[in-house]
Amino acid sequence: MSWRIFQKWFNTQPWDGVECFEGNHGEKFWIYWRDNEEDIAKLRVLYRGHHIGHVIAEEKKHRLIIHDISVLKRYRKRGVGKGMMQEIVQWATGNDFQEIYGFISPGEDTTLEYLQEWYKRQGFKVYEVKPGVFHILLKLEDAVI
């Protein structure tokens, strides 16, 4: 049996040094960082050998700016987004960032209201900067890891 098939069937660690977090039902989701550019952080998530989610964030002085957070639709409601956000907060705290900032941009299968509530559950302050445009902010001194 090839390693790839074994990893897919049993969701084993894809390679040495890859850590995981547990989803809502005890499933393991494997995470790794990919830094292609000096000031861009990319967190990737694997499940059964497949890429299922990512966070792309930019480093600006003491602020981490989230540009994109995405989870494949069939893996939503399983704790993947929450796990990714916890990893980002932990990483940012460990790298002396003071805050995490971003804006809410609903996709074709998410609503603005859902995303506002989701970010609030993750500990972010959600505020409207102009009608219909919302930003998020998490002061890391207030974050619960």
C-alpha positions, 0 to 999 in steps of 0.5 A: 500500500502506498503512503499516499493511500494510507494517509488518505484512508487513515488521515495520518501525519502527512510528513514529519514536523506537521502539527494538527488540531482537533475539529469539533468531532475529534478529527485531526486537521494537519497544519503547516506554514508556507512562507513564499514572501518575507512579509506574507504568512500562509497557513495551510490545512490538510485533511486525508492528504487534501488541502482543505483550507488556508489563511493568508496574512500580511505582516505590517509592523506590529499588525497582522492583516488577514487577507483571506481565510477559506475553508472548502464548503464541505469541511465547514461547521467542523471547527476548521476555521476556528482551529486555523484562527487559533493557530494564527492568534497563537503564531501572532502572539509568539511573534510579538504582534500587537493586533490582528486586523482585517475586513469582512468580505462574504463569498458566494456561499457565506453572508455578511451576518454569518461572518460578523457573528463568526469573527465575534465568536473568535474574539474579534471586535467587528465594526462598521467603517462605512455603510455595509463595510465591516472590519475586524480587530483583535488586540492580542493582549486581550486574546484568549489562546 
